[in-house]
Amino acid sequence: MDESMTVNFYSFAEMAGLLSKKKYHDKASIVGVSTINVKFPRKCQGTYVATKAAMNALVTSLALELVEKNIRVNTVMP
């Protein structure tokens, strides 16, 4: 679980944090890659779906916080 969280969530959170610093943003966009399985999970995907759901929750929160800095935050969910 820790490895999945590191790959799918913590790395995205760290990158978003770095990109939202003042010297990097000028109408920037941050896009994370999630999965549609967050909405329609299948068997044996609990950990994977949980890490991507955490990313989606973070993206929603960051989008509200960073709009003031003209930074868009979204996910694509193939």
MARTIVO-598737 format. One record per residue: residue number from 1; residue in one letter; x, y, z of N, C-alpha, C, O in turn. Coordinates in nm, 3 decimals. Example, Ala and Ser with C-alpha at 12.3 -4.5 7.8 and 13.67 -1.06 7.14 Angstrom:
// MARTIVO-598737
site n:1; res:A; n_east:1.319; n_north:-0.569; n_up:0.780; ca_east:1.230; ca_north:-0.450; ca_up:0.780; c_east:1.320; c_north:-0.330; c_up:0.780; o_east:1.424; o_north:-0.332; o_up:0.846
site n:2; res:S; n_east:1.285; n_north:-0.225; n_up:0.708; ca_east:1.367; ca_north:-0.106; ca_up:0.714; c_east:1.290; c_north:0.003; c_up:0.787; o_east:1.341; o_north:0.114; o_up:0.804
***
This chain:
// MARTIVO-598737
site n:1; res:M; n_east:0.082; n_north:-0.119; n_up:0.000; ca_east:0.000; ca_north:0.000; ca_up:0.000; c_east:0.087; c_north:0.126; c_up:0.000; o_east:0.056; o_north:0.224; o_up:-0.068
site n:2; res:D; n_east:0.196; n_north:0.123; n_up:0.077; ca_east:0.283; ca_north:0.240; ca_up:0.082; c_east:0.344; c_north:0.269; c_up:-0.055; o_east:0.354; o_north:0.385; o_up:-0.096
site n:3; res:E; n_east:0.385; n_north:0.164; n_up:-0.124; ca_east:0.444; ca_north:0.184; ca_up:-0.256; c_east:0.342; c_north:0.242; c_up:-0.354; o_east:0.375; o_north:0.330; o_up:-0.433
site n:4; res:S; n_east:0.219; n_north:0.193; n_up:-0.348; ca_east:0.114; ca_north:0.246; ca_up:-0.436; c_east:0.083; c_north:0.392; c_up:-0.404; o_east:0.064; o_north:0.473; o_up:-0.494
site n:5; res:M; n_east:0.079; n_north:0.425; n_up:-0.275; ca_east:0.054; ca_north:0.564; ca_up:-0.236; c_east:0.169; c_north:0.654; c_up:-0.282; o_east:0.147; o_north:0.767; o_up:-0.325
site n:6; res:T; n_east:0.292; n_north:0.604; n_up:-0.272; ca_east:0.407; ca_north:0.683; ca_up:-0.315; c_east:0.400; c_north:0.712; c_up:-0.464; o_east:0.421; o_north:0.825; o_up:-0.507
site n:7; res:V; n_east:0.371; n_north:0.610; n_up:-0.543; ca_east:0.367; ca_north:0.626; ca_up:-0.689; c_east:0.247; c_north:0.707; c_up:-0.734; o_east:0.261; o_north:0.797; o_up:-0.817
site n:8; res:N; n_east:0.129; n_north:0.676; n_up:-0.682; ca_east:0.005; ca_north:0.733; ca_up:-0.735; c_east:-0.042; c_north:0.860; c_up:-0.665; o_east:-0.119; o_north:0.936; o_up:-0.725
site n:9; res:F; n_east:0.000; n_north:0.884; n_up:-0.543; ca_east:-0.051; ca_north:1.001; ca_up:-0.471; c_east:0.058; c_north:1.096; c_up:-0.425; o_east:0.057; o_north:1.214; o_up:-0.461
site n:10; res:Y; n_east:0.153; n_north:1.047; n_up:-0.346; ca_east:0.254; ca_north:1.136; ca_up:-0.289; c_east:0.336; c_north:1.208; c_up:-0.397; o_east:0.368; o_north:1.326; o_up:-0.382
site n:11; res:S; n_east:0.369; n_north:1.138; n_up:-0.502; ca_east:0.448; ca_north:1.202; ca_up:-0.609; c_east:0.369; c_north:1.314; c_up:-0.674; o_east:0.425; o_north:1.420; o_up:-0.703
site n:12; res:F; n_east:0.240; n_north:1.293; n_up:-0.699; ca_east:0.156; ca_north:1.398; ca_up:-0.756; c_east:0.143; c_north:1.516; c_up:-0.660; o_east:0.153; o_north:1.631; o_up:-0.701
site n:13; res:A; n_east:0.122; n_north:1.487; n_up:-0.533; ca_east:0.108; ca_north:1.593; ca_up:-0.433; c_east:0.236; c_north:1.677; c_up:-0.424; o_east:0.230; o_north:1.799; o_up:-0.414
site n:14; res:E; n_east:0.350; n_north:1.610; n_up:-0.428; ca_east:0.478; ca_north:1.681; ca_up:-0.421; c_east:0.499; c_north:1.769; c_up:-0.544; o_east:0.540; o_north:1.885; o_up:-0.532
site n:15; res:M; n_east:0.472; n_north:1.715; n_up:-0.662; ca_east:0.487; ca_north:1.793; ca_up:-0.786; c_east:0.392; c_north:1.913; c_up:-0.788; o_east:0.432; o_north:2.023; o_up:-0.826
site n:16; res:A; n_east:0.268; n_north:1.893; n_up:-0.746; ca_east:0.172; ca_north:2.003; ca_up:-0.743; c_east:0.217; c_north:2.111; c_up:-0.645; o_east:0.203; o_north:2.230; o_up:-0.672
site n:17; res:G; n_east:0.271; n_north:2.069; n_up:-0.533; ca_east:0.323; ca_north:2.165; ca_up:-0.436; c_east:0.437; c_north:2.248; c_up:-0.492; o_east:0.443; o_north:2.370; o_up:-0.473
site n:18; res:L; n_east:0.527; n_north:2.182; n_up:-0.562; ca_east:0.640; ca_north:2.254; ca_up:-0.621; c_east:0.595; c_north:2.348; c_up:-0.734; o_east:0.643; o_north:2.460; o_up:-0.744
site n:19; res:L; n_east:0.503; n_north:2.301; n_up:-0.817; ca_east:0.457; ca_north:2.382; ca_up:-0.930; c_east:0.371; c_north:2.501; c_up:-0.887; o_east:0.355; o_north:2.597; o_up:-0.963
site n:20; res:S; n_east:0.317; n_north:2.496; n_up:-0.767; ca_east:0.234; ca_north:2.608; ca_up:-0.722; c_east:0.316; c_north:2.719; c_up:-0.657; o_east:0.260; o_north:2.821; o_up:-0.616
site n:21; res:K; n_east:0.447; n_north:2.700; n_up:-0.646; ca_east:0.533; ca_north:2.805; ca_up:-0.592; c_east:0.527; c_north:2.928; c_up:-0.681; o_east:0.502; o_north:2.917; o_up:-0.801
site n:22; res:K; n_east:0.550; n_north:3.041; n_up:-0.625; ca_east:0.535; ca_north:3.168; ca_up:-0.696; c_east:0.620; c_north:3.177; c_up:-0.823; o_east:0.574; o_north:3.232; o_up:-0.924
site n:23; res:K; n_east:0.742; n_north:3.127; n_up:-0.821; ca_east:0.830; ca_north:3.145; ca_up:-0.936; c_east:0.792; c_north:3.056; c_up:-1.055; o_east:0.842; o_north:3.077; o_up:-1.165
site n:24; res:Y; n_east:0.705; n_north:2.957; n_up:-1.034; ca_east:0.671; ca_north:2.867; ca_up:-1.143; c_east:0.535; c_north:2.894; c_up:-1.207; o_east:0.511; o_north:2.849; o_up:-1.318
site n:25; res:H; n_east:0.449; n_north:2.965; n_up:-1.141; ca_east:0.313; ca_north:2.975; ca_up:-1.193; c_east:0.288; c_north:3.107; c_up:-1.263; o_east:0.315; o_north:3.215; o_up:-1.210
site n:26; res:D; n_east:0.238; n_north:3.096; n_up:-1.381; ca_east:0.187; ca_north:3.209; ca_up:-1.457; c_east:0.081; c_north:3.152; c_up:-1.550; o_east:0.109; o_north:3.117; o_up:-1.665
site n:27; res:K; n_east:-0.038; n_north:3.143; n_up:-1.499; ca_east:-0.148; ca_north:3.078; ca_up:-1.571; c_east:-0.112; c_north:2.933; c_up:-1.605; o_east:-0.124; o_north:2.890; o_up:-1.720
site n:28; res:A; n_east:-0.069; n_north:2.860; n_up:-1.506; ca_east:-0.024; ca_north:2.723; ca_up:-1.524; c_east:-0.141; c_north:2.625; c_up:-1.516; o_east:-0.251; o_north:2.660; o_up:-1.473
site n:29; res:S; n_east:-0.114; n_north:2.503; n_up:-1.558; ca_east:-0.209; ca_north:2.393; ca_up:-1.546; c_east:-0.137; c_north:2.273; c_up:-1.486; o_east:-0.025; o_north:2.239; o_up:-1.525
site n:30; res:I; n_east:-0.203; n_north:2.210; n_up:-1.393; ca_east:-0.153; ca_north:2.086; ca_up:-1.333; c_east:-0.255; c_north:1.979; c_up:-1.365; o_east:-0.373; o_north:1.992; o_up:-1.333
site n:31; res:V; n_east:-0.209; n_north:1.871; n_up:-1.429; ca_east:-0.300; ca_north:1.764; ca_up:-1.469; c_east:-0.250; c_north:1.632; c_up:-1.413; o_east:-0.136; o_north:1.592; o_up:-1.437
site n:32; res:G; n_east:-0.336; n_north:1.565; n_up:-1.338; ca_east:-0.304; ca_north:1.434; ca_up:-1.285; c_east:-0.375; c_north:1.326; c_up:-1.366; o_east:-0.480; o_north:1.351; o_up:-1.425
site n:33; res:V; n_east:-0.317; n_north:1.208; n_up:-1.366; ca_east:-0.379; ca_north:1.095; ca_up:-1.436; c_east:-0.442; c_north:1.003; c_up:-1.331; o_east:-0.372; o_north:0.943; o_up:-1.250
site n:34; res:S; n_east:-0.573; n_north:0.994; n_up:-1.335; ca_east:-0.647; ca_north:0.910; ca_up:-1.241; c_east:-0.703; c_north:0.791; c_up:-1.319; o_east:-0.643; o_north:0.746; o_up:-1.417
site n:35; res:T; n_east:-0.816; n_north:0.740; n_up:-1.276; ca_east:-0.879; ca_north:0.627; ca_up:-1.344; c_east:-1.030; c_north:0.634; c_up:-1.326; o_east:-1.079; o_north:0.679; o_up:-1.222
site n:36; res:I; n_east:-1.102; n_north:0.591; n_up:-1.427; ca_east:-1.248; ca_north:0.587; ca_up:-1.420; c_east:-1.294; c_north:0.483; c_up:-1.317; o_east:-1.409; o_north:0.485; o_up:-1.273
site n:37; res:N; n_east:-1.203; n_north:0.393; n_up:-1.280; ca_east:-1.238; ca_north:0.290; ca_up:-1.182; c_east:-1.265; c_north:0.348; c_up:-1.044; o_east:-1.317; o_north:0.279; o_up:-0.957
site n:38; res:V; n_east:-1.229; n_north:0.474; n_up:-1.023; ca_east:-1.266; ca_north:0.540; ca_up:-0.898; c_east:-1.418; c_north:0.548; c_up:-0.889; o_east:-1.475; o_north:0.531; o_up:-0.781
site n:39; res:K; n_east:-1.482; n_north:0.572; n_up:-1.001; ca_east:-1.629; ca_north:0.580; ca_up:-1.005; c_east:-1.693; c_north:0.443; c_up:-1.021; o_east:-1.803; o_north:0.419; o_up:-0.972
site n:40; res:F; n_east:-1.623; n_north:0.353; n_up:-1.091; ca_east:-1.676; ca_north:0.219; ca_up:-1.120; c_east:-1.571; c_north:0.113; c_up:-1.087; o_east:-1.511; o_north:0.055; o_up:-1.177
site n:41; res:P; n_east:-1.548; n_north:0.087; n_up:-0.957; ca_east:-1.441; ca_north:-0.005; ca_up:-0.919; c_east:-1.473; c_north:-0.150; c_up:-0.958; o_east:-1.589; o_north:-0.189; o_up:-0.973
site n:42; res:R; n_east:-1.366; n_north:-0.226; n_up:-0.973; ca_east:-1.376; ca_north:-0.369; ca_up:-1.001; c_east:-1.311; c_north:-0.448; c_up:-0.889; o_east:-1.248; o_north:-0.391; o_up:-0.800
site n:43; res:K; n_east:-1.326; n_north:-0.577; n_up:-0.895; ca_east:-1.265; ca_north:-0.663; ca_up:-0.793; c_east:-1.113; c_north:-0.650; c_up:-0.796; o_east:-1.054; o_north:-0.625; o_up:-0.901
site n:44; res:C; n_east:-1.052; n_north:-0.667; n_up:-0.681; ca_east:-0.906; ca_north:-0.673; ca_up:-0.665; c_east:-0.834; c_north:-0.544; c_up:-0.703; o_east:-0.717; o_north:-0.548; o_up:-0.740
site n:45; res:Q; n_east:-0.901; n_north:-0.432; n_up:-0.694; ca_east:-0.838; ca_north:-0.303; ca_up:-0.724; c_east:-0.847; c_north:-0.206; c_up:-0.607; o_east:-0.832; o_north:-0.085; o_up:-0.626
site n:46; res:G; n_east:-0.870; n_north:-0.257; n_up:-0.490; ca_east:-0.894; ca_north:-0.170; ca_up:-0.374; c_east:-0.785; c_north:-0.068; c_up:-0.348; o_east:-0.813; o_north:0.051; o_up:-0.334
site n:47; res:T; n_east:-0.661; n_north:-0.114; n_up:-0.341; ca_east:-0.549; ca_north:-0.023; ca_up:-0.312; c_east:-0.531; c_north:0.078; c_up:-0.424; o_east:-0.516; o_north:0.198; o_up:-0.398
site n:48; res:Y; n_east:-0.531; n_north:0.031; n_up:-0.547; ca_east:-0.512; ca_north:0.119; ca_up:-0.663; c_east:-0.621; c_north:0.226; c_up:-0.668; o_east:-0.592; o_north:0.344; o_up:-0.685
site n:49; res:V; n_east:-0.745; n_north:0.184; n_up:-0.654; ca_east:-0.857; ca_north:0.278; ca_up:-0.660; c_east:-0.850; c_north:0.376; c_up:-0.543; o_east:-0.882; o_north:0.494; o_up:-0.560
site n:50; res:A; n_east:-0.811; n_north:0.330; n_up:-0.426; ca_east:-0.800; ca_north:0.419; ca_up:-0.310; c_east:-0.695; c_north:0.527; c_up:-0.332; o_east:-0.717; o_north:0.642; o_up:-0.295
site n:51; res:T; n_east:-0.581; n_north:0.491; n_up:-0.394; ca_east:-0.477; ca_north:0.591; ca_up:-0.417; c_east:-0.522; c_north:0.694; c_up:-0.520; o_east:-0.492; o_north:0.813; o_up:-0.507
site n:52; res:K; n_east:-0.594; n_north:0.649; n_up:-0.621; ca_east:-0.643; ca_north:0.742; ca_up:-0.723; c_east:-0.757; c_north:0.828; c_up:-0.670; o_east:-0.771; o_north:0.944; o_up:-0.709
site n:53; res:A; n_east:-0.839; n_north:0.773; n_up:-0.581; ca_east:-0.945; ca_north:0.852; ca_up:-0.518; c_east:-0.884; c_north:0.960; c_up:-0.429; o_east:-0.937; o_north:1.072; o_up:-0.422
site n:54; res:A; n_east:-0.773; n_north:0.928; n_up:-0.362; ca_east:-0.703; ca_north:1.028; ca_up:-0.283; c_east:-0.653; c_north:1.141; c_up:-0.372; o_east:-0.661; o_north:1.258; o_up:-0.336
site n:55; res:M; n_east:-0.602; n_north:1.105; n_up:-0.490; ca_east:-0.556; ca_north:1.208; ca_up:-0.583; c_east:-0.673; c_north:1.295; c_up:-0.628; o_east:-0.660; o_north:1.418; o_up:-0.635
site n:56; res:N; n_east:-0.786; n_north:1.234; n_up:-0.659; ca_east:-0.902; ca_north:1.312; ca_up:-0.702; c_east:-0.947; c_north:1.410; c_up:-0.594; o_east:-0.984; o_north:1.524; o_up:-0.623
site n:57; res:A; n_east:-0.945; n_north:1.366; n_up:-0.469; ca_east:-0.983; ca_north:1.454; ca_up:-0.359; c_east:-0.884; c_north:1.570; c_up:-0.347; o_east:-0.925; o_north:1.685; o_up:-0.326
site n:58; res:L; n_east:-0.756; n_north:1.541; n_up:-0.360; ca_east:-0.655; ca_north:1.646; ca_up:-0.354; c_east:-0.672; c_north:1.745; c_up:-0.470; o_east:-0.660; o_north:1.866; o_up:-0.450
site n:59; res:V; n_east:-0.699; n_north:1.694; n_up:-0.589; ca_east:-0.716; ca_north:1.780; ca_up:-0.705; c_east:-0.835; c_north:1.875; c_up:-0.685; o_east:-0.826; o_north:1.993; o_up:-0.718
site n:60; res:T; n_east:-0.943; n_north:1.825; n_up:-0.631; ca_east:-1.059; ca_north:1.909; ca_up:-0.605; c_east:-1.024; c_north:2.022; c_up:-0.509; o_east:-1.060; o_north:2.138; o_up:-0.531
site n:61; res:S; n_east:-0.953; n_north:1.987; n_up:-0.402; ca_east:-0.913; ca_north:2.088; ca_up:-0.305; c_east:-0.813; c_north:2.187; c_up:-0.364; o_east:-0.826; o_north:2.308; o_up:-0.344
site n:62; res:L; n_east:-0.712; n_north:2.136; n_up:-0.436; ca_east:-0.613; ca_north:2.226; ca_up:-0.496; c_east:-0.675; c_north:2.319; c_up:-0.600; o_east:-0.635; o_north:2.435; o_up:-0.611
site n:63; res:A; n_east:-0.771; n_north:2.268; n_up:-0.675; ca_east:-0.836; ca_north:2.353; ca_up:-0.775; c_east:-0.901; c_north:2.474; c_up:-0.709; o_east:-0.895; o_north:2.585; o_up:-0.762
site n:64; res:L; n_east:-0.963; n_north:2.453; n_up:-0.595; ca_east:-1.026; ca_north:2.564; ca_up:-0.524; c_east:-0.922; c_north:2.658; c_up:-0.464; o_east:-0.943; o_north:2.780; o_up:-0.461
site n:65; res:E; n_east:-0.812; n_north:2.604; n_up:-0.416; ca_east:-0.708; ca_north:2.686; ca_up:-0.353; c_east:-0.626; c_north:2.765; c_up:-0.454; o_east:-0.592; o_north:2.881; o_up:-0.430
site n:66; res:L; n_east:-0.593; n_north:2.702; n_up:-0.567; ca_east:-0.498; ca_north:2.763; ca_up:-0.659; c_east:-0.561; c_north:2.848; c_up:-0.768; o_east:-0.490; o_north:2.909; o_up:-0.848
site n:67; res:V; n_east:-0.693; n_north:2.854; n_up:-0.772; ca_east:-0.759; ca_north:2.938; ca_up:-0.872; c_east:-0.719; c_north:3.085; c_up:-0.853; o_east:-0.715; o_north:3.161; o_up:-0.950
site n:68; res:E; n_east:-0.690; n_north:3.123; n_up:-0.731; ca_east:-0.649; ca_north:3.261; ca_up:-0.703; c_east:-0.513; c_north:3.294; c_up:-0.765; o_east:-0.481; o_north:3.410; o_up:-0.788
site n:69; res:K; n_east:-0.433; n_north:3.191; n_up:-0.791; ca_east:-0.301; ca_north:3.209; ca_up:-0.854; c_east:-0.305; c_north:3.184; c_up:-1.005; o_east:-0.201; o_north:3.175; o_up:-1.069
site n:70; res:N; n_east:-0.426; n_north:3.172; n_up:-1.060; ca_east:-0.444; ca_north:3.141; ca_up:-1.203; c_east:-0.383; c_north:3.007; c_up:-1.241; o_east:-0.330; o_north:2.991; o_up:-1.351
site n:71; res:I; n_east:-0.391; n_north:2.911; n_up:-1.151; ca_east:-0.344; ca_north:2.776; ca_up:-1.178; c_east:-0.466; c_north:2.684; c_up:-1.184; o_east:-0.544; o_north:2.676; o_up:-1.089
site n:72; res:R; n_east:-0.480; n_north:2.615; n_up:-1.297; ca_east:-0.589; ca_north:2.517; ca_up:-1.312; c_east:-0.536; c_north:2.381; c_up:-1.269; o_east:-0.423; o_north:2.345; o_up:-1.299
site n:73; res:V; n_east:-0.619; n_north:2.306; n_up:-1.198; ca_east:-0.583; ca_north:2.171; ca_up:-1.155; c_east:-0.695; c_north:2.077; c_up:-1.195; o_east:-0.811; o_north:2.098; o_up:-1.159
site n:74; res:N; n_east:-0.659; n_north:1.972; n_up:-1.271; ca_east:-0.758; ca_north:1.877; ca_up:-1.321; c_east:-0.700; c_north:1.736; c_up:-1.321; o_east:-0.580; o_north:1.717; o_up:-1.303
site n:75; res:T; n_east:-0.787; n_north:1.640; n_up:-1.341; ca_east:-0.743; ca_north:1.504; ca_up:-1.367; c_east:-0.806; c_north:1.456; c_up:-1.496; o_east:-0.915; o_north:1.499; o_up:-1.534
site n:76; res:V; n_east:-0.737; n_north:1.366; n_up:-1.562; ca_east:-0.796; ca_north:1.290; ca_up:-1.671; c_east:-0.821; c_north:1.151; c_up:-1.614; o_east:-0.740; o_north:1.099; o_up:-1.537
site n:77; res:M; n_east:-0.932; n_north:1.092; n_up:-1.651; ca_east:-0.970; ca_north:0.962; ca_up:-1.594; c_east:-0.998; c_north:0.862; c_up:-1.705; o_east:-1.114; o_north:0.832; o_up:-1.734
site n:78; res:P; n_east:-0.891; n_north:0.808; n_up:-1.769; ca_east:-0.914; ca_north:0.710; ca_up:-1.875; c_east:-0.966; c_north:0.578; c_up:-1.820; o_east:-0.990; o_north:0.485; o_up:-1.896
***
